[in-house]
Amino acid sequence: MVVDESIAINGQKLLLTLGVPSEHQGRPLRHEDVTVLDMSVSKGFNGDDVQDRIKAAEKSAGSDSDYIISDKGHNLVKGITGSGHIYHADISHSMGVIL
Protein backbone atom coordinates (compact mmCIF):
# COMPACT_ATOMS: atom_id res chain seq x y z
CA MET A 1 0.00 0.00 0.00
CA VAL A 2 1.15 3.54 -0.74
CA VAL A 3 -0.23 6.49 1.27
CA ASP A 4 0.40 10.14 0.39
CA GLU A 5 -1.00 13.52 1.36
CA SER A 6 -1.03 16.38 -1.16
CA ILE A 7 -0.01 19.94 -0.54
CA ALA A 8 -2.91 22.26 0.29
CA ILE A 9 -4.89 23.52 -2.70
CA ASN A 10 -7.56 26.12 -1.88
CA GLY A 11 -7.24 25.14 1.78
CA GLN A 12 -7.93 21.46 1.10
CA LYS A 13 -5.63 18.43 1.10
CA LEU A 14 -6.02 15.05 -0.58
CA LEU A 15 -5.10 11.82 1.19
CA LEU A 16 -4.59 9.14 -1.45
CA THR A 17 -4.23 5.43 -0.71
CA LEU A 18 -3.07 3.10 -3.48
CA GLY A 19 -2.90 -0.67 -3.59
CA VAL A 20 0.15 -2.22 -5.26
CA PRO A 21 1.48 -5.80 -5.31
CA SER A 22 3.54 -6.44 -2.17
CA GLU A 23 5.83 -8.94 -3.87
CA HIS A 24 8.31 -7.92 -6.56
CA GLN A 25 6.94 -8.69 -10.01
CA GLY A 26 10.39 -8.98 -11.61
CA ARG A 27 9.82 -5.74 -13.52
CA PRO A 28 9.13 -2.06 -12.83
CA LEU A 29 5.72 -1.18 -11.43
CA ARG A 30 3.17 -0.45 -14.16
CA HIS A 31 0.10 1.75 -14.14
CA GLU A 32 -2.15 -1.31 -14.40
CA ASP A 33 -0.57 -2.72 -11.21
CA VAL A 34 -1.96 0.17 -9.15
CA THR A 35 -5.47 0.35 -7.69
CA VAL A 36 -6.96 3.44 -6.04
CA LEU A 37 -8.28 2.19 -2.70
CA ASP A 38 -9.24 5.47 -1.04
CA MET A 39 -9.32 9.21 -1.72
CA SER A 40 -10.28 11.66 1.01
CA VAL A 41 -10.37 15.46 1.01
CA SER A 42 -10.06 17.58 4.15
CA LYS A 43 -8.38 20.71 5.53
CA GLY A 44 -5.82 18.33 7.04
CA PHE A 45 -5.27 14.81 8.30
CA ASN A 46 -3.87 13.88 11.71
CA GLY A 47 -2.46 10.47 12.61
CA ASP A 48 -5.87 9.15 13.70
CA ASP A 49 -7.44 10.28 10.42
CA VAL A 50 -4.70 8.51 8.45
CA GLN A 51 -5.20 5.36 10.51
CA ASP A 52 -8.95 5.43 9.81
CA ARG A 53 -8.39 5.86 6.05
CA ILE A 54 -5.93 2.94 6.04
CA LYS A 55 -8.60 0.75 7.65
CA ALA A 56 -11.15 1.91 5.05
CA ALA A 57 -8.68 1.19 2.23
CA GLU A 58 -8.02 -2.32 3.53
CA LYS A 59 -11.75 -2.95 3.75
CA SER A 60 -12.09 -1.76 0.15
CA ALA A 61 -9.24 -4.08 -0.93
CA GLY A 62 -10.64 -7.00 1.02
CA SER A 63 -7.28 -7.73 2.67
CA ASP A 64 -4.69 -6.29 5.04
CA SER A 65 -1.49 -4.73 3.75
CA ASP A 66 1.87 -6.41 4.27
CA TYR A 67 3.54 -3.00 4.61
CA ILE A 68 2.93 0.66 3.75
CA ILE A 69 5.15 3.05 1.80
CA SER A 70 4.95 6.79 2.38
CA ASP A 71 7.03 9.91 2.78
CA LYS A 72 8.14 10.91 6.27
CA GLY A 73 5.21 13.20 7.05
CA HIS A 74 4.70 13.00 10.82
CA ASN A 75 0.95 12.48 10.52
CA LEU A 76 1.41 9.72 7.92
CA VAL A 77 4.07 7.88 9.93
CA LYS A 78 1.94 8.16 13.09
CA GLY A 79 -1.14 6.80 11.30
CA ILE A 80 0.77 3.96 9.65
CA THR A 81 2.60 2.82 12.78
CA GLY A 82 -0.55 3.34 14.85
CA SER A 83 -2.38 0.94 12.56
CA GLY A 84 0.22 -1.73 13.35
CA HIS A 85 1.74 -1.85 9.87
CA ILE A 86 5.37 -1.96 8.83
CA TYR A 87 6.39 1.46 7.48
CA HIS A 88 8.89 1.99 4.64
CA ALA A 89 10.00 5.46 3.53
CA ASP A 90 9.64 6.08 -0.19
CA ILE A 91 12.94 6.24 -2.05
CA SER A 92 12.33 9.54 -3.87
CA HIS A 93 11.92 11.51 -0.65
CA SER A 94 14.81 9.67 1.01
CA MET A 95 17.16 10.40 -1.91
CA GLY A 96 15.96 14.01 -2.07
CA VAL A 97 17.17 14.58 1.48
CA ILE A 98 20.64 13.37 0.49
CA LEU A 99 20.79 15.72 -2.50
FENHU-V779726 format. One record per pair of residues at least 4 apart in sequence whose C-alpha atoms are under 7 Angstrom apart, sorted by sequence separation. I is the first residue (numbers start at 0). J is the second residue. If there is no record, write none. Layout:
I_J ; I_J
This chain:
7_11 ; 8_12 ; 28_32 ; 44_48 ; 45_49 ; 46_50 ; 47_51 ; 48_52 ; 49_53 ; 50_54 ; 51_55 ; 52_56 ; 53_57 ; 54_58 ; 55_59 ; 56_60 ; 57_61 ; 58_62 ; 72_76 ; 73_77 ; 74_78 ; 75_79 ; 76_80 ; 77_81 ; 78_82 ; 79_83 ; 80_84 ; 89_93 ; 90_94 ; 91_95 ; 92_96 ; 93_97 ; 94_98 ; 7_12 ; 44_49 ; 57_62 ; 71_76 ; 79_84 ; 80_85 ; 88_93 ; 6_12 ; 57_63 ; 80_86 ; 5_12 ; 57_64 ; 79_86 ; 4_12 ; 5_13 ; 4_13 ; 5_14 ; 4_14 ; 3_14 ; 4_15 ; 3_15 ; 20_32 ; 2_15 ; 3_16 ; 19_32 ; 2_16 ; 19_33 ; 1_16 ; 2_17 ; 18_33 ; 19_34 ; 0_16 ; 1_17 ; 17_33 ; 18_34 ; 0_17 ; 1_18 ; 17_34 ; 18_35 ; 67_84 ; 71_88 ; 0_18 ; 17_35 ; 18_36 ; 66_84 ; 67_85 ; 68_86 ; 69_87 ; 70_88 ; 0_19 ; 16_35 ; 17_36 ; 37_56 ; 66_85 ; 67_86 ; 68_87 ; 69_88 ; 70_89 ; 16_36 ; 36_56 ; 66_86 ; 67_87 ; 68_88 ; 69_89 ; 16_37 ; 68_89 ; 15_37 ; 16_38 ; 70_92 ; 15_38 ; 36_59 ; 14_38 ; 15_39 ; 36_60 ; 13_38 ; 14_39 ; 13_39 ; 14_40 ; 49_75 ; 13_40 ; 12_40 ; 13_41 ; 46_74 ; 50_78 ; 11_40 ; 12_41 ; 45_74 ; 46_75 ; 49_78 ; 50_79 ; 11_41 ; 12_42 ; 44_74 ; 11_42 ; 12_43 ; 46_77 ; 47_78 ; 50_81 ; 10_42 ; 46_78 ; 50_82 ; 16_56 ; 21_65 ; 0_64 ; 0_66 ; 1_67 ; 2_68 ; 3_69 ; 0_67 ; 1_68 ; 2_69 ; 0_68 ; 1_69
